[in-house]
Amino acid sequence: MVETYWTLLQIAPTQEENDIRRAYARRLRDFRPDEDPEGFQRLVGARDAALNWANTQPAELLTAAIDGRDGVGWDVDVNESTARDNTGSCEQPKADMTGEITPRLESSIAKPAEFPAEFEAIDDGSDRLAFERLNEIVAREKGRPWGTDPAVYEAQPWIELFNLAAGMNLQRHEQFLEAVGRRFPSILPPIGLQGLETTREFAEGRGVSALVETIEQQCRFAERPADLIHFCGQEAAMIYFSWLAHAQSARNVLQRRAAGRTAYTDGRTGLPVFPDEDRLFALETAELVKFHKEAIDRGRWPFRFDLKTLILPGTRSVSAGLIWQGGLFLALLAVIAMGGFSLNNDTAQLIALTGIPVLLGARIVMAVFLNRLAVGAALQRVMYADRLGLWSRKPRPDTLRNKWREYERLIYMGEVFLSLAVLVSVPIMISTFWQLKDDMDRPVETVVSEIVVSAFVAVASDDRLPDGQLFDLIDFVISSEQANFSERGKGADLLVRNLGNRGWLAELHSREDRLLSQSWISGSDRVLIGPAIVTPAAERERKLRVLADAYRSATPEGRMQIERSLAAWKLTLNLAKGPQAIAAVWAAMPPRTNGPKLDAFPEEMRWLLIGKFLANAIGNFVDSDVQLVGQFHWLLTVPADRLYEAGPLRPVAVADQSPPLASVNEDNSDETGVVRYFREHGDRSANEAPALPRLNAALARSSYFDVARTCLDSSSETDRSHMREVIARSLANSPDAGISSSADLWQTLGRLALAEPACYRNASATGRLSGPDLPLTQLDDRFDAIDDELDRFTEAEPDAIVEILRFIVPQHGIYSFTRNRLIAHSHFLLGNWFINREDYRNAILEYDQALDAKECSEFYAPRGQALQALGDDKRAEADFQRARETPGRCFIGNANGDALKSSLKTLVKKMDSHTP
């Protein structure tokens, strides 16, 4: 089927404009402007031609035109039309596949164009002159080379021609118009040259579009397209109508430019109005096209709230063609992010804080008005294209398109990055501002000292707070002083406002808040709830309160010394195991005090230092024998009140395996016999093969220190003291004359230690000495039997229980549940024995050791009784409440008797009195 504008619209000829527009809208799906711009232009030309014809064609002429077609339908083939009328054939140039214009064949222009016989019979002079003039113009135009600039075509000769034919009578004038229809379309260039014309040339009457418009004004072929197809054929007629649509677009551009802004708005509603051919190009997205159509149908803007715009307003604005609005959003995000990170610039922070509500309000406004503004931006592009005079099918759509959409992904990535920066910086800025809002005009030293003192008091007041939080805060203060507060201690009273970096001070406030929030319980009288070992807790409380007072009254230099001294004891405290050892470390921290409630257990400090020394001496191949023996003997024999001269333990690096003790002043006049031997003889080879397989003196030394650690690892204070004396005596005595080498001496010292029954028992229990193997299940059964025997004790027998503990503690090979239960049971019975004899301090210690081994709710009530007897009502009340609320009962001993019930009566009455 040959294409006509009716077949292109796929409807029969009609004068109903609504049918034509519906057909055009339906066919738009097949000729999308972004996919087939040339087909879209053909569709627009067919629609405009059909509308022009429908508006001017009377109904009876429509019927006559259809009936008088000599059997040629609306889809007549151009070949049939030219075959029926060779005289009126219109030859058009063809375009090859590359778009180049192929010149007409010489045969097609060799024949002189002749009019039909009825035209030649006209004898009137003026009429014939008009036909001859038409012949001349057509011949001249045909003589132009194909591809000539359209601007060389002029409308003036045709205007003069039509003026010449104006005097014809109606019949002859119709014949003249028929002659124009047969001859004129043959001179039209292909539609590919439409983009070469300008509106200025069109307004001056130059160019093919101006020429076609002039002919259409006289001939009205758009009103009778069937006649034009009959005159010149369908292909030539379609080219004519395409040029006519192009000319009408140019005329519309000129009219809109002359009318101004009123041409782009609806006079009744004030809504934007787009030219039909520009609407899809300018609005671009189906969402925006639908929004504009709904607005036109309603006569007002519909309400839309775009969630995407609320989240990414910059990207959405740029995508909608709102360039400067999107740029403002991105700039505002950047300003807020930079202000958030400028913790030391008050002006930048104030600008950022002001910009936050502005940004939020602008996001909401843009989410509501984005579509309206996008339609306005599209209309601005249409007006800009009209001002430039662009109306051809290629440059005008390119101008109407929002070119910033090509950078949408890049803008999206930038906005996401800025948004994340804002999300990170704004909380930091607000937190810093809130933390320091009352401290800006205060000295930094005062703020730091108040925070540290409050941390001391908080940890001292709450036994549940771990030591690590306090030490972490002290470490942070020390590191911050070195990096951000180097003026501390130099006499400069620096204000917070003048700090170069205030972020660390805000972080210090945050650490303080986290620490205090964990110690805070609603109400003015804080009640401690939770498991706590009160023996070290009481010592910690006394020490921290002393430190708080000392820190509060000290100079900046003194405060720095207190911080570093406390931080140095962190490692020692972490290595301490058991209530007594932890309490001993807290007591050893300077300044030393003897509290009135619980002893500081100085001997536990000795075992902690000896244990750390031996752990590092084993495998130490760096330090000399003299140094190791001297330090070991000093730790074994030094009086308890001088143990603190060793100071805190220090970490040992890989390259430094020396014992982690502070330097100890050694007097050479008091050096031991073993030290003198090593000074005099050094390391000599053995004259004969040694009895032990370790031949190297360093390995023999490590083996000795391992044996010493085993011998001193006892739960019995008596056994440890005895072994300490034995080992110290062996180191003090001069070696026998038979000792031939250092390795021989170390082996001899080891044998002397193992000769003691207590040491041999520990070595055997830990598997360091070979013996009969006993299956773990049988060993565990034996300990279950011991536990059953403990349950039968009506009165604790301290000697028997101590003997049991002496055997249990080294047994790391048995099941931990059985072992821990036995230890807890034994200490619980000892605690009951002490409390019955009103020895409350030792009773508390035994209950602490029981809880350290296994937490059982029945341990809290008797410990609370002992604490209450010593006047520690706060911890006693916490123990009573724990005993009442904790379900973890172990059913050990006689803990569920009358003593527990009577201990809970006071707490129950007190809690009931506070119940509303």
C-alpha positions in Angstrom: 0.0 0.0 0.0 1.3 3.4 -1.0 1.5 5.9 1.9 -0.8 8.9 2.0 -1.5 11.1 5.0 -4.7 9.2 5.5 -3.0 5.8 5.3 -0.3 7.1 7.6 -3.0 8.1 10.1 -4.7 4.7 9.4 -8.2 6.3 9.1 -10.6 7.1 6.2 -10.9 10.7 5.0 -12.9 12.6 7.5 -13.7 16.1 8.6 -13.9 15.2 12.3 -10.9 16.9 14.0 -11.2 14.7 17.1 -10.9 11.5 14.9 -7.8 12.9 13.3 -6.2 13.8 16.6 -7.0 10.5 18.2 -5.5 8.7 15.2 -2.4 10.9 15.5 -2.1 10.1 19.2 -2.5 6.4 18.5 0.1 6.4 15.8 2.6 8.2 18.1 3.4 4.8 19.6 4.8 3.7 16.3 6.7 6.9 15.5 8.5 7.9 18.7 10.4 11.1 18.2 13.5 9.8 20.1 13.6 6.6 18.0 12.3 7.7 14.6 12.5 11.5 14.2 12.0 11.4 10.5 8.9 9.2 10.8 7.6 11.5 13.5 7.9 14.5 11.2 6.0 12.7 8.5 3.3 11.8 11.0 3.1 15.5 12.1 2.9 16.6 8.5 0.1 14.1 7.8 -1.8 15.3 10.8 -1.5 19.0 10.0 -2.5 18.3 6.3 -5.5 16.3 7.4 -6.6 19.0 9.8 -6.2 21.7 7.2 -8.2 19.7 4.7 -10.9 18.9 7.2 -11.3 22.5 8.3 -11.8 23.9 4.7 -13.3 21.1 2.7 -17.1 21.1 2.4 -18.9 17.8 2.9 -20.3 17.7 -0.6 -16.8 18.2 -2.1 -15.5 15.4 -0.1 -18.0 13.0 -1.7 -17.4 14.5 -5.1 -13.7 14.1 -4.7 -14.0 10.5 -3.7 -16.6 9.7 -6.5 -14.6 11.5 -9.2 -11.3 9.8 -8.8 -11.7 7.4 -11.8 -11.3 4.5 -9.6 -8.1 5.7 -7.9 -8.4 5.1 -4.2 -6.9 7.1 -1.3 -4.1 4.6 -1.2 -3.4 5.0 -5.0 0.1 4.0 -6.0 2.2 6.8 -7.5 3.1 4.5 -10.4 -0.5 4.1 -11.3 -1.1 7.8 -11.1 1.9 8.6 -13.4 0.9 5.9 -15.8 -2.6 7.4 -16.2 -1.2 10.9 -16.9 2.3 11.0 -18.3 1.9 14.7 -19.2 1.5 15.6 -15.5 4.1 13.3 -14.1 6.3 14.8 -11.4 9.8 13.4 -11.2 11.6 13.6 -7.8 15.2 13.0 -7.0 15.9 9.8 -5.1 18.2 9.4 -2.1 20.6 6.4 -1.9 21.2 4.5 1.3 23.9 7.0 2.4 21.4 9.9 2.2 23.1 11.5 -0.9 20.9 13.0 -3.5 21.0 11.2 -6.9 20.6 13.6 -9.8 17.7 13.2 -12.2 18.3 11.3 -15.4 18.8 13.4 -18.5 15.9 11.7 -20.1 13.6 13.0 -17.4 14.4 16.6 -18.3 15.2 16.2 -22.0 11.5 16.4 -23.0 10.0 19.9 -22.9 7.2 20.2 -20.6 3.9 20.6 -22.4 0.5 21.6 -21.2 -2.6 19.5 -22.1 -4.3 20.4 -25.4 -7.1 22.3 -23.7 -4.5 24.6 -22.1 -2.8 25.2 -25.5 -6.1 26.2 -27.0 -6.2 29.3 -24.9 -5.7 32.3 -27.1 -6.1 35.1 -24.6 -2.9 37.0 -24.4 -2.7 37.6 -20.6 -3.8 34.1 -19.8 -1.2 32.6 -22.0 1.4 34.8 -20.6 0.7 33.4 -17.2 1.0 29.9 -18.4 4.2 30.7 -20.2 5.6 32.5 -17.2 4.8 29.3 -15.1 6.7 27.3 -17.7 9.7 29.6 -17.4 9.8 29.5 -13.6 9.5 25.7 -13.5 12.2 25.3 -16.2 14.5 27.6 -14.3 14.0 25.9 -11.0 14.5 22.5 -12.6 17.8 23.7 -13.9 19.2 24.1 -10.5 21.6 21.4 -9.3 20.2 19.1 -6.7 21.4 19.8 -3.2 21.4 23.5 -3.8 21.0 25.7 -0.7 17.3 26.2 -0.2 17.9 29.9 0.4 18.3 30.4 -3.4 14.6 29.7 -3.8 12.5 32.9 -3.8 8.8 33.4 -3.3 8.7 36.8 -5.1 8.6 35.3 -8.7 5.6 33.2 -7.7 3.9 36.1 -6.1 4.2 38.0 -9.3 3.0 35.0 -11.2 -0.1 34.7 -9.1 -0.7 38.4 -9.4 -0.5 38.0 -13.2 -3.1 35.1 -13.1 -5.4 37.1 -10.8 -7.3 38.5 -13.8 -8.4 35.1 -15.1 -11.9 34.0 -15.0 -12.9 31.2 -12.6 -12.6 28.4 -15.1 -9.3 29.4 -16.4 -8.0 30.2 -12.9 -8.8 26.6 -11.9 -7.0 25.4 -15.0 -4.0 27.5 -14.0 -4.0 26.1 -10.5 -4.2 22.6 -11.9 -1.2 23.4 -14.0 0.7 24.6 -11.0 -0.2 21.4 -9.1 1.1 19.3 -12.0 4.3 21.3 -12.5 5.3 22.8 -9.2 6.0 19.7 -7.0 8.6 18.5 -9.4 11.0 21.3 -8.4 10.8 20.7 -4.7 14.1 19.4 -3.1 14.0 16.4 -0.8 13.0 17.0 2.8 16.5 16.3 4.0 17.3 19.9 3.2 14.8 21.3 5.6 17.4 21.8 8.3 19.4 24.3 6.2 16.8 27.0 6.3 16.5 29.8 8.9 13.6 31.8 10.1 15.2 35.0 8.9 15.3 33.7 5.4 11.7 32.5 5.7 10.5 35.9 6.9 12.2 37.5 4.0 10.5 35.2 1.5 13.5 33.1 0.7 13.8 29.4 0.9 11.7 26.4 -0.1 9.4 26.8 2.9 8.5 30.4 2.0 7.9 29.3 -1.6 5.6 26.5 -0.5 3.7 28.8 1.9 3.1 31.3 -1.0 1.8 28.6 -3.3 -0.4 27.1 -0.6 -1.9 30.5 0.1 -3.0 30.7 -3.5 -3.7 27.1 -4.4 -5.1 25.7 -1.2 -3.8 22.2 -1.9 -4.0 21.3 1.8 -7.8 21.7 1.5 -8.0 19.3 -1.4 -5.1 16.8 -1.1 -6.8 14.3 -3.4 -6.5 16.8 -6.3 -2.8 17.3 -5.7 -2.2 13.6 -5.6 -4.2 13.3 -8.9 -2.2 16.1 -10.5 1.4 15.0 -9.5 1.3 11.7 -7.8 1.4 10.6 -4.2 5.2 10.8 -3.6 5.5 14.3 -4.8 2.4 15.3 -2.9 3.8 13.9 0.3 7.0 15.9 -0.2 4.9 19.0 -0.8 2.9 18.5 2.4 6.1 17.8 4.3 7.5 21.1 3.2 4.1 22.7 3.9 4.2 21.4 7.5 7.7 22.7 7.8 6.6 26.1 6.6 3.7 26.1 9.0 6.1 25.3 11.9 8.3 28.3 10.8 5.2 30.5 10.6 4.2 29.4 14.1 7.6 30.2 15.5 7.4 33.7 14.1 3.9 34.2 15.4 4.9 33.0 18.9 8.0 35.3 18.9 5.8 38.2 17.9 3.1 37.4 20.5 5.6 37.0 23.4 4.8 35.0 26.6 1.1 35.0 26.0 1.6 32.5 23.2 3.0 30.0 25.7 0.2 30.1 28.3 -3.4 29.3 28.4 -5.3 32.5 28.6 -8.0 31.1 30.8 -6.0 29.0 33.3 -2.5 30.5 32.9 -1.0 27.0 32.6 1.9 26.4 30.2 1.0 25.4 26.6 3.4 23.6 24.3 3.4 23.4 20.5 2.1 20.0 19.6 5.3 19.1 17.8 7.5 20.2 20.8 5.5 18.7 23.7 7.1 15.3 23.8 10.6 16.5 23.1 10.5 19.2 25.8 8.8 17.2 28.6 10.9 14.1 27.8 9.5 11.7 30.4 6.2 9.9 30.4 5.7 11.0 34.0 6.0 14.7 33.2 3.8 14.3 30.0 1.1 12.7 32.1 1.4 15.4 34.8 1.0 18.2 32.2 -1.9 16.5 30.5 -3.7 16.1 33.8 -3.1 19.8 34.6 -4.5 20.9 31.2 -7.6 18.6 31.7 -8.3 19.9 35.2 -7.4 23.5 34.5 -5.1 23.6 37.5 -2.0 22.0 38.8 -2.5 18.6 40.4 -0.9 17.9 43.8 2.2 15.7 43.7 4.7 14.8 46.5 7.8 13.2 45.1 9.6 11.0 47.7 12.7 10.7 45.5 13.0 14.5 45.5 12.8 14.5 49.3 15.8 12.1 49.4 17.9 13.4 46.5 16.7 16.9 45.6 19.8 17.9 43.7 19.8 15.0 41.3 16.1 15.2 40.7 16.2 18.9 40.1 19.0 18.7 37.6 17.2 15.7 35.9 14.1 17.9 35.6 16.0 20.7 34.0 16.2 22.9 37.2 19.9 23.5 37.0 20.5 26.3 39.4 18.0 24.8 41.9 19.9 21.5 41.9 23.2 23.4 42.2 21.9 25.2 45.2 21.0 21.9 46.9 24.5 20.5 46.2 26.2 23.7 47.4 24.1 23.8 50.6 25.0 20.1 51.3 28.7 21.0 50.8 28.5 24.0 53.2 26.8 22.0 55.9 29.3 19.1 55.6 32.3 21.5 55.7 30.8 23.3 58.7 30.2 20.0 60.5 33.8 19.0 60.2 35.0 22.5 61.2 34.9 21.8 64.9 37.1 24.8 65.7 35.3 27.4 63.6 32.3 28.8 65.4 31.1 30.8 62.4 31.2 27.7 60.1 29.3 25.7 62.7 26.7 28.4 63.0 26.2 28.5 59.3 25.9 24.7 59.1 23.4 24.7 61.9 21.4 27.4 60.2 21.6 25.5 56.9 20.1 22.3 58.3 16.5 23.6 58.7 16.8 25.5 55.5 17.8 22.3 53.7 15.0 20.3 55.2 12.4 23.0 54.3 13.7 23.3 50.7 13.5 19.5 50.3 9.9 19.5 51.3 9.1 22.5 49.0 10.9 20.9 46.1 9.2 17.6 46.6 5.8 19.3 46.2 6.6 21.7 43.3 9.2 19.7 41.3 6.8 18.7 38.5 5.5 22.2 38.1 9.0 23.7 38.0 10.0 21.0 35.5 7.2 21.9 33.2 8.2 25.5 33.5 11.8 24.6 32.7 10.7 22.6 29.6 8.7 25.6 28.4 11.7 27.9 28.9 13.6 25.6 26.5 10.8 25.9 23.9 10.9 29.7 24.2 14.7 29.6 23.9 14.5 27.5 20.7 11.9 30.0 19.3 14.2 32.9 20.1 17.0 31.2 18.2 14.6 30.6 15.3 15.1 26.8 15.3 12.3 24.8 13.8 13.8 22.0 11.7 13.5 18.5 12.8 17.1 18.0 14.1 18.4 21.1 15.7 15.2 22.0 17.5 14.7 18.7 19.3 18.4 18.8 20.4 17.8 22.3 21.8 14.6 21.2 23.6 16.3 18.3 25.2 17.7 18.7 28.8 21.4 18.0 28.2 22.1 17.8 31.9 20.4 14.4 32.0 23.6 13.0 30.6 25.4 13.9 33.8 22.7 12.5 36.1 24.7 9.5 37.3 27.7 11.7 38.1 25.5 14.2 40.0 23.8 11.4 41.8 27.2 10.0 43.0 28.3 13.5 44.1 25.0 14.1 46.0 25.2 10.7 47.8 28.8 11.5 48.8 27.9 14.9 50.2 24.8 13.4 52.0 26.9 10.8 53.7 29.4 13.5 54.7 26.5 15.5 56.2 25.2 12.4 58.0 28.7 11.9 59.5 29.6 15.5 60.3 26.3 16.9 61.6 26.0 14.5 64.5 29.7 15.2 65.4 29.1 18.9 65.2 25.9 18.8 67.2 27.4 16.5 69.8 30.5 18.7 70.1 28.4 21.9 70.3 26.1 20.3 73.0 29.0 18.9 75.0 31.0 22.2 75.0 28.2 24.7 75.1 28.8 25.5 78.7 32.6 25.2 78.6 33.6 27.6 75.8 34.8 30.4 78.2 36.3 28.0 80.8 39.9 27.0 81.1 40.7 23.6 79.5 42.5 22.5 82.7 39.4 23.0 84.8 37.2 21.1 82.4 39.6 18.1 82.2 40.2 18.0 85.9 36.4 17.9 86.6 35.9 15.1 84.1 38.7 13.0 85.5 37.5 13.6 89.1 33.9 12.7 88.2 35.2 9.5 86.6 37.2 8.6 89.8 34.1 9.2 91.9 31.7 7.3 89.6 33.9 4.2 89.5 34.5 4.3 93.2 30.7 4.6 93.9 29.7 1.6 91.6 31.3 -1.8 92.2 29.7 -3.0 88.9 31.8 -0.6 86.7 34.8 -2.4 85.3 38.3 -0.9 85.8 38.9 -0.9 82.0 36.5 2.1 81.4 38.4 4.3 83.9 41.8 3.3 82.5 40.6 3.9 78.9 39.5 7.4 79.9 42.9 8.1 81.6 44.8 6.8 78.5 42.6 9.0 76.3 43.5 12.1 78.4 47.2 11.3 78.2 47.2 10.8 74.4 45.1 13.9 73.9 47.4 16.0 76.0 50.3 15.0 73.8 48.5 15.7 70.5 46.1 18.5 71.3 46.9 20.0 74.7 50.6 20.4 74.7 50.3 23.6 76.6 49.2 21.8 79.8 51.5 22.3 82.7 53.3 25.3 81.1 51.5 27.9 83.1 49.2 28.9 80.2 45.5 29.2 81.2 44.1 28.2 77.8 40.4 28.6 77.3 38.3 26.0 75.5 37.3 28.6 72.9 41.0 29.0 71.9 41.8 25.3 71.5 43.1 24.4 68.1 41.1 21.2 68.1 38.1 20.9 70.4 37.0 17.5 69.1 39.1 15.6 71.7 37.5 17.5 74.5 34.0 16.7 73.2 35.0 13.0 73.0 36.3 13.2 76.6 32.8 14.5 77.6 31.2 11.6 75.7 33.4 9.0 77.5 32.4 10.6 80.8 28.7 10.4 79.9 29.0 6.8 78.9 30.7 6.0 82.2 28.3 7.9 84.3 25.2 6.5 82.5 26.2 3.0 83.4 26.6 4.0 87.1 23.4 6.0 87.3 20.2 4.4 88.8 17.0 6.4 89.2 16.7 8.0 92.6 19.1 9.9 94.8 20.2 6.8 96.8 21.9 4.5 94.4 21.5 0.8 95.2 24.1 -1.6 93.7 22.6 -4.6 92.0 24.7 -7.2 90.4 27.6 -9.6 91.1 30.5 -7.9 92.8 33.6 -9.1 94.7 33.6 -6.7 97.6 37.1 -7.3 98.8 38.9 -5.6 95.9 35.9 -3.3 95.4 36.3 -1.8 98.8 40.1 -1.3 98.3 39.4 0.2 94.8 36.8 2.6 96.3 39.2 3.9 99.0 42.1 4.3 96.5 40.0 6.1 93.9 38.5 8.5 96.5 42.0 9.3 97.7 43.1 9.9 94.1 40.1 12.1 93.4 41.0 14.3 96.4 44.6 14.4 95.4 43.8 15.1 91.7 41.4 17.9 92.6 43.9 19.8 94.7 47.0 19.1 92.6 48.7 21.4 90.1 48.5 20.6 86.4 51.9 19.0 86.6 50.8 16.9 89.6 47.6 15.9 87.8 49.7 14.7 84.8 51.9 12.7 87.2 48.8 11.1 88.8 47.4 10.1 85.3 50.6 8.5 84.2 51.1 6.7 87.5 47.6 5.2 87.3 48.0 4.2 83.7 51.3 2.4 84.5 49.4 0.1 86.9 46.9 -1.1 84.2 49.0 -4.1 83.2 49.6 -5.2 86.7 45.9 -5.0 87.5 45.0 -7.0 84.4 47.4 -9.8 85.5 46.0 -10.0 89.0 43.7 -12.9 89.5 41.5 -13.5 92.6 40.1 -11.0 95.1 43.3 -10.8 97.2 45.6 -10.1 94.3 43.4 -7.4 92.8 43.0 -5.7 96.2 46.8 -5.9 96.7 47.4 -4.1 93.4 44.9 -1.3 94.3 46.6 -1.0 97.6 50.0 -0.8 95.9 49.1 2.1 93.7 50.4 5.4 94.9 49.5 7.1 97.1 49.6 4.2 99.5 47.0 4.1 102.4 46.0 1.6 104.9 42.2 1.5 105.0 40.3 0.8 108.2 38.0 -1.9 106.7 40.0 -4.5 104.8 43.7 -5.3 104.7 45.7 -4.7 101.5 47.2 -8.2 101.4 50.8 -7.3 100.7 51.9 -10.9 100.3 49.5 -11.2 97.4 51.4 -8.5 95.7 54.6 -10.5 96.3 53.1 -13.6 94.5 51.9 -11.4 91.6 55.4 -9.9 91.1 57.0 -13.3 91.5 54.6 -15.0 89.1 55.2 -12.3 86.4 59.0 -12.5 87.0 59.0 -16.3 86.6 56.8 -16.3 83.5 59.3 -14.0 81.8 62.4 -15.7 83.2 61.4 -19.0 81.6 62.8 -19.0 78.1 64.8 -15.8 78.8 68.1 -16.1 77.0 69.0 -12.5 77.1 69.6 -11.5 80.8 72.6 -12.7 82.7 72.4 -15.3 85.5 73.5 -12.7 88.0 70.7 -10.3 87.1 68.0 -13.0 87.2 69.2 -14.6 90.5 69.5 -11.2 92.1 66.0 -10.1 91.2 64.5 -13.4 92.1 66.2 -13.5 95.6 65.1 -9.9 96.2 61.5 -10.7 95.5 61.6 -13.7 97.8 63.2 -12.0 100.8 62.3 -8.3 100.7 60.0 -7.2 103.5 56.4 -6.6 102.5 56.6 -2.9 103.1 59.3 -2.6 100.5 57.6 -4.6 97.8 56.1 -1.5 96.3 59.6 -0.3 95.4 59.4 -2.7 92.4 56.7 -0.5 91.0 54.1 -1.6 88.4 54.8 -4.3 85.9 55.7 -3.2 82.4 55.0 -4.9 79.1 57.7 -7.0 77.6 58.6 -6.5 74.0 59.7 -9.4 71.7 63.2 -8.0 71.5 63.3 -7.3 75.3 62.7 -10.4 77.4 64.0 -9.0 80.7 61.7 -9.3 83.7 59.1 -6.5 83.6 60.1 -5.0 86.9 61.4 -1.6 87.7 65.1 -1.4 88.6 65.9 -2.7 92.1 68.8 -1.3 94.0 71.1 -4.2 94.8 73.8 -4.1 97.4 76.8 -6.2 96.3 77.7 -6.8 100.0 74.4 -8.8 100.4 74.7 -10.8 97.3 73.9 -14.5 97.5 76.3 -17.4 97.2 74.8 -18.3 93.8 75.3 -14.8 92.5 78.9 -14.8 93.7 79.4 -18.2 92.0 78.1 -16.8 88.7 80.3 -13.7 89.0 83.4 -15.7 89.7 83.0 -18.7 87.4 80.5 -17.8 84.7 79.4 -20.6 82.4 81.8 -23.6 82.2 81.5 -27.0 80.5 80.7 -30.0 82.6 83.6 -32.5 83.2 81.1 -35.3 82.9 77.8 -35.9 81.3 75.0 -34.3 83.4 72.2 -36.5 84.9 69.4 -34.4 83.3 69.0 -34.3 79.5 69.2 -30.5 79.2 72.8 -29.9 78.4 72.7 -26.1 77.8 72.9 -23.9 80.8 70.2 -21.6 79.5 67.8 -24.5 79.1 68.7 -25.7 82.6 68.0 -22.2 84.0 64.6 -22.1 82.3 63.8 -25.6 83.7 64.7 -24.4 87.2 62.5 -21.3 87.0 59.7 -23.5 85.8 60.1 -25.8 88.8 60.2 -22.8 91.1 56.9 -21.5 89.6 55.3 -24.9 90.2 56.5 -25.0 93.8 55.2 -21.5 94.6 51.8 -22.1 92.9 49.9 -23.2 95.9 46.6 -22.1 97.4 48.0 -22.5 100.9 49.7 -19.5 102.3 51.7 -21.7 104.6 53.0 -23.8 101.7 53.9 -20.8 99.7 55.8 -19.1 102.6 57.6 -22.4 103.3 58.7 -22.8 99.7 59.7 -19.2 99.5 62.1 -19.7 102.5 63.5 -22.9 101.0 64.2 -21.4 97.6 65.6 -18.2 99.1 67.9 -20.3 101.3 69.1 -22.4 98.4 70.0 -19.2 96.5 71.7 -17.6 99.5 74.0 -20.6 100.3 77.2 -21.1 98.5 77.2 -24.0 96.0 79.1 -27.2 96.8 82.6 -27.6 95.5 81.5 -30.4 93.3 79.5 -28.0 91.0 81.3 -28.0 87.8 79.2 -25.7 85.5 76.3 -23.3 85.4 74.1 -26.0 84.0 75.1 -28.3 86.9 74.3 -25.6 89.4 70.8 -24.9 88.0 70.0 -28.6 88.0 71.1 -28.9 91.6 68.9 -26.0 92.6 65.9 -27.6 90.9 66.5 -30.9 92.8 66.6 -29.0 96.1 63.2 -27.5 95.4 61.7 -30.8 94.3 62.9 -32.4 97.5 60.3 -30.5 99.5 57.0 -32.5 99.8 54.8 -29.5 99.1 56.7 -28.8 95.9 56.7 -32.4 94.8 53.0 -32.7 95.4 52.3 -29.6 93.2 54.6 -30.9 90.4 52.9 -34.3 90.5 49.4 -32.8 90.5 50.2 -30.6 87.5 51.7 -33.5 85.5 55.3 -32.2 85.5 56.4 -35.5 87.1 55.4 -38.8 85.7 53.1 -41.1 87.7 50.2 -43.4 87.2 47.6 -42.0 84.9 44.1 -41.8 86.2 41.2 -41.4 83.7 39.4 -38.1 84.0 36.1 -39.7 84.7 37.5 -41.6 87.7 39.2 -38.4 88.9 36.0 -36.5 88.6 34.1 -39.1 90.5 36.6 -38.9 93.3 36.0 -35.1 93.5 32.3 -35.7 93.5 32.8 -37.9 96.5 34.7 -35.1 98.3 31.9 -32.8 97.5 29.4 -35.2 99.1 31.6 -35.4 102.2 31.6 -31.5 102.4 27.8 -31.5 102.4 27.9 -33.7 105.6 29.9 -31.2 107.5 27.8 -29.7 110.3 30.6 -27.5 111.5 33.4 -26.5 109.2 36.8 -28.0 109.9 39.3 -25.4 108.6 42.3 -27.7 108.6 40.5 -30.4 106.6 39.1 -27.8 104.1 42.5 -26.1 103.7 44.0 -29.5 102.9 41.2 -30.1 100.3 41.9 -26.7 98.7 45.6 -27.5 98.7 44.9 -30.5 96.6 42.1 -29.1 94.4 43.7 -25.8 93.1 46.5 -27.3 91.1 44.2 -29.9 89.4 43.6 -28.1 86.1 42.9 -31.4 84.4 39.6 -32.2 86.1 36.3 -31.0 84.8 35.9 -27.2 85.5 32.4 -27.6 86.8 33.4 -30.1 89.4 36.5 -28.2 90.3 34.8 -24.8 90.6 32.0 -26.2 92.7 34.4 -27.8 95.1 36.4 -24.6 95.5 33.2 -22.5 96.0 31.9 -25.1 98.5 35.1 -25.1 100.5 35.4 -21.3 100.7 31.7 -21.0 101.6 32.1 -23.4 104.5 35.2 -21.5 105.6 33.2 -18.2 105.4 30.5 -19.7 107.6 33.1 -20.8 110.1 34.6 -17.3 110.3 31.2 -15.6 110.5 30.2 -17.8 113.4 33.3 -16.6 115.2 32.5 -12.9 114.2 35.6 -12.7 112.1 33.8 -10.7 109.4 36.8 -9.6 107.4 38.0 -13.2 106.8 34.4 -14.3 106.2 33.9 -11.7 103.5 37.2 -12.8 101.8 36.1 -16.4 101.8 32.7 -15.6 100.4 34.4 -13.5 97.7 36.6 -16.4 96.8 33.6 -18.7 96.6 31.8 -16.2 94.3 34.9 -15.9 92.2 34.9 -19.7 91.6 31.1 -20.1 91.1 28.3 -17.6 91.5 25.5 -18.9 93.7 22.7 -16.9 95.1 23.1 -18.4 98.6 26.5 -16.8 99.0 25.2 -13.3 99.0 23.0 -13.3 102.1 25.8 -14.4 104.6 28.2 -12.0 103.0 25.6 -9.3 103.4 25.4 -10.1 107.1 29.2 -9.7 107.4 29.2 -6.5 105.5 26.3 -5.2 107.6 28.3 -6.1 110.7 31.2 -4.0 109.4 29.0 -1.0 108.7 29.0 -1.3 104.9 25.2 -1.0 104.5 25.3 -0.1 100.8 27.0 -3.3 99.7 25.1 -5.3 102.3 21.7 -4.1 100.9 22.9 -5.0 97.4 23.8 -8.5 98.5 20.4 -9.0 100.2 18.6 -7.9 97.1 20.7 -10.1 94.9 20.0 -13.1 97.2 16.3 -12.5 96.9 16.1 -11.9 93.1 18.8 -14.2 91.6 17.5 -17.6 90.7 21.0 -19.2 90.4 21.0 -21.4 93.5 23.6 -24.1 93.8 22.1 -25.9 96.9 25.5 -25.9 98.6 25.6 -26.6 102.4 23.0 -25.4 104.7 22.4 -22.0 103.0 18.6 -22.3 102.8 18.1 -22.4 106.6 16.8 -19.9 109.1 19.9 -17.7 108.8 19.1 -16.8 105.2 15.4 -16.1 105.9 16.3 -13.8 108.8 18.9 -12.0 106.7 16.3 -11.2 104.1 13.6 -9.9 106.4 15.2 -6.4 106.7 15.5 -6.0 103.0 11.9 -7.2 102.3 10.5 -4.8 104.9 12.5 -1.9 103.4 11.4 -2.7 99.8 7.8 -3.0 100.8 7.9 0.3 102.5 9.0 1.9 99.3 6.3 0.2 97.2 3.5 2.7 96.2 
